[in-house]
Amino acid sequence: MKCIVMTGGGSAGHITPNLALIPFFQEEGYNIHYIGSENGIEHKLISKLEGVAFHPIASGKLRRYHSIKNLTDPFRVLLGFLQSWRHLHKIKPDIVFSKGGFVSVPVVLSAWVSRVPVICHESDMSPGLANRITMLFAKRIAVTFPECMEVIGKKAVLTGTAIRAALFSGSRTEGRNIMGLKNDDRPVLLVMGGSQGAKSINHALRCALPKLTEWIHIYHICGSNNTDEAYNDIPGYKQIEYADQALPDIMAAADIALSRAGSNSICELHALRIPMLLVPYPKGASRGDQIENAENFYRKGLCHIILQEDLSADKLSDALWQLYLSREAMVETMAKNGVLQGTQAILSLIHQYETV
């Protein structure tokens, strides 16, 4: 039986492609293990899956800014490396697949020391810091965008990203029933702030509710601890922390979407042909990868953009109305410029480099 160790975490964007790949490994009879941080979102999402063994390790963040944790986290990375090495020594995998995030660094380093081949995946237009480190020890780096190949060089392979197959099985009727719209013909705005939520989007959206709920029903996936009881009983507005099993139906019911600009999220919206208004994380709060992603989609006519520094209730309300008016043209553009669905290409790359 072939054995694979998967890693990646810190945000849902470093986990959802793994979630898309796992069913295919299960069908092929793999022994599947996942190494991630004990307190990260990957533990919550992966540990409940049947047939996948989750192994927690210590994880430290590699920060570009001054923080007292910069003094202690290197020791956590070292501990994570030793824990990963111990896990790999027991598991004896044929290959390691890394989706990125800081928890992946000690896993990939321990795989390299243990002479286990590593395949990495980079979702964004340019590699993040963790992948810039791990790609030095990888056989190949699968990428979502052609532009990223130029940055990475010879190791890069254009595959696209792995999109969860279940998302394509949603029912619009069931989704509207979940939202309580069985006898309501209003369009639906799906709001996704990412797995960690987005306070700026949440605030501007809630301030805009009086205008928005006049014409559109809002289904707001807020992220952990970001719901607000004060808005529980507003007609036309529903808020939840996460959507799990119901997500395919919810996305099938969406007419337009408001979202951050994480690569996996926008690729999923593109694949499902849901017109999107993107609010990328500002560069001061990130390395600017979401701005790159959003600008790339905007140039192709696949989204509208509103910058976080421009967010206000009125501007957001106007931007969503303009998106709704142009939704049919955007859907046509999405159909003509299909997303590169990378599941099979990534699987083939992994099979190519497995130890025999």
Secondary structure, DSSP 8 states (H G I E B T S, - for coil): --EEEEE--SSGGGTHHHHHHHHHHHHTT-EEEEEEETTSHHHHHHTTSTTEEEEEE------SS--THHHHHHHHHHHHHHHHHHHHHHH--SEEEE--STTHHHHHHHHHHTT--EEEEE-SSS--HHHHHHGGG-SEEEESSHHHHHHH-TTEEE--B---GGGGG--HHHHHHHTT-TT----EEEEE--TT--HHHHHHHHHTHHHHTTT-EEEEE--TT---GGGTT-TTEEEES--STTHHHHHHH-SEEEE---HHHHHHHHHTT--EEE----GGGS-SHHHHHHHHHHHTTS-EE--GGG--HHHHHHHHHHHHHTHHHHHHHHHHS---B-HHHHHHHHHHHS--
